[in-house]
Structure formats: structure tokens, C-alpha cells
């Protein structure tokens, strides 16, 4: 079976990552799990009010006990 791949734009990629981050946030909140934004995701949220323009991932940390 041939795998079909679709290229997505950087903006589409960022929207997908934001949707994933929202889902993770909702899950963690519902289950009382602490989590933190880290690295480029944290810098982007503070300095750029979103993503760092060249960043292509999300960085989340969860303490081991959680």
C-alpha cells in the first residue's frame, strides 16, 4: 500500500501543534497533572505571544510524580 504524504505549511503545522497543546492542557487539568511549558515554547509564549517564528515543536515538562 502506497503511503500518501501531504506537505503542510508552517502555519498549518503551528495550528496543529497548538491544538495538541490545548488537548494536553485540558487532559492535565482534568486529571490534576502539573505541566510546564519549556524551552522555545515558553520563550515563544512570553516573548512572541505565540510561537517563535523558526520553532517547529512544542516543549512540555511534567514532573515525574505526576
Buried (B, 14 or more C-beta within 10 A) or exposed (E): EEEEEEEEEEEEBBEEBEEEBEEBBEEBEEEEBEBEBEBBBBBBBEEEEEBBEEBEEBBBEEEEEE
